[in-house]
Amino acid sequence: MSNSRTLFPKKVTSLTQVADGVYVLSFARDVEFRAGQVVALDVEPYGEPRLYSIAGGERDAEIEILFDERPEGRLTPKLSRLRKGDTVYVSEPFGTFRCDDREAVWIAAGTGVAPFVSMVRSGAGQGKTLIQGGRRDENFYYSAVLEVVLEDRYVRCCSQQADTRYYRGRLTAWLNNQTHLRTDVKYYLCGSAEMVVEVRDILIRKGVAFGNIVSETYF
């Protein structure tokens, strides 16, 4: 997806740190969007914006962006220092990573959970299963929102915390250990390119058709 789009100024309403180096940026919603869509965002009007999935619901008063600060990055260190009232520059929402009302399996790693949070907040959690990967228990962002709707259809895989309350291991290990995966539903993947490719290969080996795998890659 191209990120060369017109950017509009928005005032930051809040910036909340939700884990070590991970933040939620909020600003007023004055446009319509569909859960699963992204925006191009920057701190400059004519910079090199990055794409971020919207984590807020379609009818929420604010748009929320979940991001992981990368110290070596051009943008995220600046985003993490924003304060209420500062200006960010944001495109209109766009993208086609959307899910219909049918049963489906969502698979996310890290901040890749954002579009699925938006879907849940927009009323699209019925019949969906979420498999979420994180390094530590604090990295299961929006758990309080997700577990209320998804209940036992919410699987958390923790890769780096020995005393985790959840499955200990990467989400790819959890998938590999399953003796049966449904092949009659679509799988929606969101995360790094490495994660998407690895998960897609596992699903295909276990009998899921390539056409039933939909992905959104984070760079």
N, C-alpha and C positions, 0 to 999 in steps of 0.2 A: 504494500500500500504506500502511495506517495504521501509525504507530509508537507508538500508545497501547497499550502492553503492559506487563505486570508485569515489573519489572527485578529481577535477583538480584545480590547482591554477588559479585565475583570478584577474586582477588588477581592482580595483574600479575606474570608470571614473567619477562618481558623486554620491552624497547622498543629496537628497533634502527633506526638511520637507514640507509636503503638508497640514498638519493640526496638531493640538495639539497632539504630541506623535505618529504621523503617517508619514512615510518616504517612498521615492522611491529610491531604490538602483539600480545603473546601472553599467554594465560592457559589454565589447565588445562581440558581438555574433560571435562565430566561429564554431557553429554547427547548423544543421537544426533542426527544431522542428515544431510541429503542435499546432495551437492555442487551448488552453485548457489544455496543458500539464504542468507538474510541474518539479521542480528541487529540489534536496536535497542540502542544503546549510549550511555552518558553517564557523567560523573564525579559525578553527583548522583543520589540514589535517586528523586527526584520532579521531575526537570528536564524538558528538552525533547530527548529522545534523537534521534540521527540513525541512519539505516540504513546498515549496512556489510555487504558481501558477505564471506563466509568464504573465506579463501585456503588454509586447511589442508585436509588430506585427511580423509575420513570416519573413518578408523581411527587418525589421528594422536593422540598424547597431549595435544597442545595445539591450541587454536583460534587461528588467526592472522588479524589484521585489517590490511589494507594501507590506509593513509590518507595524504592529501596535506594538509599543514598550510596553512591559509588564515589569514594574519595578521589579517584583518578578521572572522574567524568567531568564534562564541561557544564552540565546543567544541574544534576541532582544536588551537588554541594550548595549551589545557590538557592535551590528550592527549599532545602532544609533550614536555611537561615531566614526565610520569609517570616513576616509578622502580619497580624491582622491589619488590614488597610493597605498593605502593599499591593502593587499591580502585577498581574500575570497576563500573558497574552495567549488566547485560546481560540482554536478553530471551532466551527460548528461540528457537532457530532457526525460521524460517518462510519461506514464499515458494514460488513455482512455476516459477522460471527453471531448468529442468532439461533435460538432454539425454539421449536414449536411446542405444542401441548402434549406430544406423545412421550412415553417413557424414554429415558435416556440415561447415560452414564457420563458424568462430568469428571475430568481428571485435571488437576491443577497442581503446580509447584510454586512455592513462594508467592510473590505478588500476582502471579497468574490466576489467582482465585478471584480477582476483582470482577471480571464479567459475570461470573456465576453468582457473586454476591448481589450484583445488580439484578440478575434474573430472579433470585429469591425475593429480593425487596420489591420487585415488580409483579409478584404473584405467580411466577413460573416455576416454583419449586415442587409442585405436585408430581409425583411419579418419577422424580429424578434422584439419582444416587451420586454423591460426590466423594471422590477419592482425592485427598489433599496431602501433599508432601511438604514437610518443613524440617528445618534443622533441629529446632528445639520446640518445646511446648508453646513458648510465646510466639512462635512463628505461624501458628494457625490463626491467621487474621480473620476477624469477624466471626469467630466460633460461636459467640453468644447469639448472633443472628441466625447462623446456619443451623445449629443443632435444634433450635426450636421448631423449625419447619421440616428439616430432613430427618430428625430423630435417628433411628438405627440405620438409615440410609446414608449416614455420614461417617466415612472412614478416614482416620487421621494416621499418617505414617511418619514417624519421627526418626530421623537418621542419625542424630548426633548427641542425644541425651540419654544416658544410661537408665535414669530413673523416670523415664517418660510414663505418662498415664495411658499412652496409646500404643499402637503397633510400633515395635522397635525395628526400624529398618527403612530403607527407601521405598517409595511407592512402587518402583519397578520390581523390588523384591516381593512386595505384597501381591502384585499382579502375577508374577512368575509362580508364586506358591498356590495360586487358585487352580483347583482341578477342573473347574467349569466356569467359563465366562459366557454371559448371554451373547448370542450372535444375532438376535432378532431386534436389537435396538441400536441406535446410533451412539457413538462415543465422541464427546467433544473434549479436545485437549487444549490446554493453554499453559505455556511456560517457555523455557528456553528452547532453542533449536535442538540442542542435544537431548533434552528431555522428550520433546515431541517425537523425534526420530526413534529413540529407544522404546518409548511406549507404543508407538505405531507398529514397530517390528514385533513386539511381544503380542499385541492384539492380533496381528495377522497370523502369527504362528499358532495362536489359540483358536483360529477359525473365524475371526471377525473379518468381514469383507472390507476391502480397501475403501469402497464407496460409502461405508457406514462410519468412517472416521473423518471428523472435521477438526481442523486445527487452527489455532491462532498462535503465532510465534512471537516471543519477546526477545529482543536483542540486548 
